[in-house]
Amino acid sequence: MDGPLKELDKLQKLTAFTSEPFSLHSILSIPTAVALNGGKGKHTTSIVDALDGLLAALRDVKERVESGTASEEDVANVAKIVEERKKEIEERQKEIHASLGRVGKALDKKFTNSVPEMPSLFTSAEAQEALQRTIALHFLRTGQFSTADTFLEESSADVPPETKSQFRGLYRVLTALRGQDIAPALNWCRENRVFLEKRGSPLEFNLHRSQFMRLLLASNPPNAIHALLYARTSLQPLYPVYATEINRLLACIAYLPLTRLQSSPYADLASPSLHLDLEPMFAKEYCANLGMSRQVPLRIVGDIGGGGALARIEKGRKVMRERKSEWSQTDELPIEIPLPPENRYHSIFACPVSKEQATSSNPPMMMTCGHVVASDSLAKLAKSQGRVKCPYCPQESQQSSALKVYF
């Protein structure tokens, strides 16, 4: 998806606009030809800026004429401004249309198979309401609060004010973390400490670790006094659980300054990911506390479905239809759909004997020799007195001695 996303990013930059105030002087000072784009001279003034600038200039001249302070040059410049803004708008329109064309070509290149034709979905009132609620929650989870408010006003979706407040609280904390302020995140951790302890989450410790390293590396030449004072007050209560990690934090002081620390056994403590990983980790725990998945549902649907899963499923349906075969399983797909690592939510075991996927009623079982088969296959392999001959090695064992395997 890199190609289409890059073209969409270019299109967004072309259509972006600023809200800076305009005056007659600022409009006349805007150059007509500016940065190069793709080897050709392109205007950088957006359509909205050009129109706003034109209106501001006209109002400026009108006020001067009404007050009697306008010169002949000001009035003469009005026609020049109109012509320049018209030219800029036409040029920008050409750029936008060209960018739209490139986006379409990039999408066609990425999605070589046509979108499968499916029966009409979301036809009932309940389905429509569920879809609209999902879209509204997507906007809230991604921090697009103004868009979410507009969507809720124009649709029949109903999202409780409490849910809106919870997501606004999430993004206030994420914004603070982005500004290297861990205080709001720590306050949330204290309020939900029981929940985090049940999950075994290291979020609170990671927040303190980030702050410790920032204090440690803040001064040049190094001065560890502030970091040690912070460790005494904030890290000491966590020592019984994170003794090894806290000892590493204290030991890395011997490898200061930063250039030496980066080539030491404690180089991971100098990595920017130590601080950057706090935002996704906090969002994960925050959403888990609300009973929501760590990933945005609509984004998963787009990544998996738009990434080729729908096309593969449709192709499988066509092949099965031609062979006059039916989809016999309701809890699994007839074909394998490759997924990226972040979308693999549980391990899957396929029995090497029956070729069937293991389930809770047919779990994987490990024999004494170490080979694993499904429970049903193990029962079929059992002979008299419960003796089982492994299908992959000469060893025999008792069926009752097989152990259930948890992946």
N, C-alpha and C positions, 0 to 999 in steps of 0.2 A: 504493500500500500504506500510505499515511500514516494513513488512518482505522482500519483493523484494528490497526496497530501502536500507535496511541495508546490504543485500548481495551485491548489486551494489556498496555500499560504501566500503565494504571489497575488492571487486574486483578492485576498483579504487586504493586503497592503495597498493594492490599487484603489479599493473602495473605502479604505479607512479615511477618516477626516478628523480634524482637530477642532477645538472650540475656542481658539484664540480670537480676541477681539480684532476687528478690522477697522481701518481708517483710510481716508483718501491717500495719505502719505504711504501707508503700508501696502496698499494695492498698487500704487504706481511704482513701488520699489521691488515688486515681485518680478524676477527675471522670467522671460518667456521661454528660454531654453536652459535646461538645467542638466541633471545627471544623465549619464548614458545608460541605456538599458538594452542589452543584447546588441551593442554596437551601433544603435540608432539613437538620435537625440529624442528624448521623451520629456514631457512635462511632468512635474511632480505635484502640482497643485491639483487637489481632488475637485470633483464636480461640485460637491457641497461647499467647499471652501471658496471656489470661484464664484458661485451664486451668492453666498453670504457676503463675500467681498464686494461684489457688484452692488448689492442692496445697501451695504454700509456706505459705499462711495456715493451712491445716489442720494441717500439721506443726508450725508455730509454736505453735498453741494446744495441740496434743497434748504438746509438750515442756513447756510451762508447767504444764499440768495434772499431768503426771507428776512435775515438780519441786515442785509445790505453790505456784507463784508466780502462777497464773492467777487473775484477778479474775472476778467475775460478769459484768462488762461484756464481757470478752474472749469468754467462752462465748456470751453473747447475740449478739455480733457475727457468730458463725459462720453463723447462719441468714441474716443480712442479706447477708453476703459471697456465700453460695451463690446467693441470689436475684438479686443484682446481676450476678454473673458469668453466670448463665443468661440474663438479659435482654441482656447485651452480646453473648453468643454468637449469640442469635437475631437480633439486629439486624445483626451482621456477616454472618451467613449470608444474610440478605435482600439485603445489599449485593453479596455475591459472586454470588448467583444472578442479580441484576439486571445485573451487569457481564458475566457469561457470556452473557446474552441479547443485550446490546449488541454483544459480539464477534461472535456469530453473525449478527446483522443486518448488521454492517459487512462481514463476509466475503461474505454473500449479495449485498450491494450492489456489492462490488468484482468478484466473479466471477459475472457474470450468466449465463454459459453453464455448463451442467452438466459435470462431469468426464467425459471420454470413457471408455467401457467398453473396457478393454484385456484381452487374454488374460493368464492368470496368469504372473507373472514370478518370477524367483528361485526356481524350483522345485527345481533340482538342488542337491546339496550344495556344489558349487564356487561356484555363484552365491550361495547363502546365506552362505558364508564370505566371499566378496568384498564383499557388501553390509555384513555386520557389521564387517569390517575398515574399510570406508569410513566407517561411522558412528563407529567408535572413533577413527579419525584426525581426523575432524571435531571431536570433542570435544577432542582434544589440540591441534589447530591453533587452536581458539578459546579455549584457556586453561581449559577446564572439566575440570581434572585429576581431581577427586574423582568427577565424573560418569563420566569415562572409566574410572577404576579400577573403579567399580561395574559398568559395562556389560561390561567385560572379564571380570569375575568371573562374571557371569550369562549370558554368551554363549560361543560357541566361537571367537570372534575371537582371533587371535594377533598381537600387536604386539611387536616386539623391545624389550627394555629400553633399547637404545641410542636407538631412535626416541623413546621417552618422555623420556629424558634430554635429547635435542636440543631438543624443544619446551619443556621446562621451562627450559632455558638461554635459549631465545628470549624467554620471558616474563619471565625475570629481567632481561634487558637492556632490554626494553620498559618494565618497571616502573621501572628506574633512569632511563631517558630521561624518563619522566613526572615523575620527581622532580628533573629538571635535572642528572642525573649522567651524563656522557657517557663516563666511564672504562671501564665494561664494554664499551660499543659500540666504543670505540677499540681495546681489547685484541683484540676479535674481528677488527677491520679489519686490525690488524698481523698476526695469525695467518693471515689469508686475503687478504693484499695481492696476491699473484700472481693469484688468481681475480678480484678486483675490477679489477685493471689490464687483464686480458683482456676484461672486459665494458665497460671504459671508465666504470666507476661513479664518480660524484663523492661517494659516501657519506662517505669519510674527510674530505674537504675541507669538506663541509656540516656535519659534526660540529664541526670546528674553527671554522668561521665562526659557528655558533650560540654557541659558548663565547666567542668574541671579542666578539660583540655584547652578550652578557650582562655581561661584564666592563666593556665600554665604557659601558653604560647603568646600571650598578649604583649609581654614586655620584651624589649631588646636593649641591652643584654638580658638573658633570662633571670627572672626573679620568681621563685616558687612559693613565696610567703602567702600570697593571696589564694593560690590554689590549695595549699596545705590547710589554711584556715577553713576554706570551703569544704574540704574533705572531712575535717574534724566535726563540723556541724551537720553536714548533709549526708556524707557517705558512711559515717560511723554506724548509724542505725541499721544500715543495709549490710553490714559486714558479715553477720552470721550466714546470710544466703549467698552473697557475692564475694566471698573472701578472696578467691583466686583472682577475679577480675580487678578488685580494688588493690591487691598487692601489685598487680602489673601496672596499674596507674601510678602508684607511688614509686615503683622501680624505674619507670621510664624517665624520671627526673634526672637520673644519672647520665642519660644520653642526650641532654640538651646541649646545644641549641637545636633548632628545627632541622637544619641540614644534616646533623649527625643522627638525630632521631629517625629520620626517613630511611636511613641505611642500617638501622639497628633491628634487633629481634622484636621491637615494639613499633615497627613502622606502621602497622594497622591503626595505631592510635593517632597517627598524624594524617590519616586519610580523610579527605573531604566527605566521604560517604558516612563517616561517623556522625556527621551533623545532618547531611542531606536525607538520610534514611529515617530521620525522626518523623517527618511529615507523613509518609505513607504508613509508618507503624502506628502513629497516633490515630490516623483516619481508620485504620483497620480495627483497632480496639474500640474506638468510639462507635463505629457502625455495629460491631459485635454486641456492644452493650445495648444497642437499640433493637437487636434481633435482626439485623440486616447483613447481607453478604459483604465481604471486603471489597468486591469489585462492583462496578456499576452495571446493573443487569442489561440495559439497552446497549451498552458498549460491548458486552460479551456477545449478545445476539448479532450485532453488526460484524464483530471480528470473526466469529465462527461461521455464521451463515453467509456473510459477504465474502469470507475468505475461501470459499469453495465447497462448504458442506452441502448447501442446497443443491448445487449443480451435481455433486456426486450422488446425493440421495435420489434426485430426479432421474439420473442416468440408470441407477440401480432399479428404479421402478419400471423404467421402460424395458430393461433387459428381462425382468421378471414377468412383465406383461407379455412380452414376445414368447417367452418360454412357457407361458400359462402356469406359472408357479405363484404361490401365495406367500405373504409375509407371515410366518408361523409364530414368531415371538412378539409379545407385546411390550416387553421390557428391555429390548435391545434392538440395534439396527442390523440389517442383513449384511452390511458392508462396513469395513473399518474406515473411520473418519480421523485422519491425522490431526492432532491438536497441539498447539504450542505448550510448553511446560507450565505456563501460568494458568492454563485452562484445564489442567489435569487434577481433578479434585479427589480422586481415590485411585488406589492401585487396582489393576484388573489382572486376574489370573485365568488363563484359558487352559483347560485340561489337555495335556499332550495325547491322551488316549481317546477321549470322546470329542475333542476339539470344541467343547462347549465352555462358555464363560461360567466361572464359579459364582454362586449366589449364596445368600444366607442359609437357604435350605439345602444347598449342595456345595459346602465349603471345601477349600483345598485341604488335603490331608498329607502329612509327611510321614513316610515309612521310616523304619530304623536305618535304612541305607542312605537316607537323605533325599531321595527322589520324592516328588510331590505329584499327586494326581487328585482329581475331584473325588468327593465322598461316594458318589454313585459308581464311579469307575472302580474305586477300591472295593466296593461291595460285589461288583461283578467279577473281579479278579479273585475273590476269596474262594478257597476250596474247602474241603472237609476240615473240620475242627478249627476253622478260621485262619488257616494258613494262606498267606498271600505271596505269590512269586512276583517280584518286581519285574515290570516289562522292559526295564532298561539295564538291569544288571542281574547277575546270578543269585543274589541274596534273597532269602525267604524270611518272612517275619509274620507275627501275629497281627490280625486285623485290629484287635483291641489295643495294640501298642502304638498305632498311628496317632500322630498329634495334629490337632487343628492348627492351621497356619493363619496368622494375621499379618497382612501386608501393610 
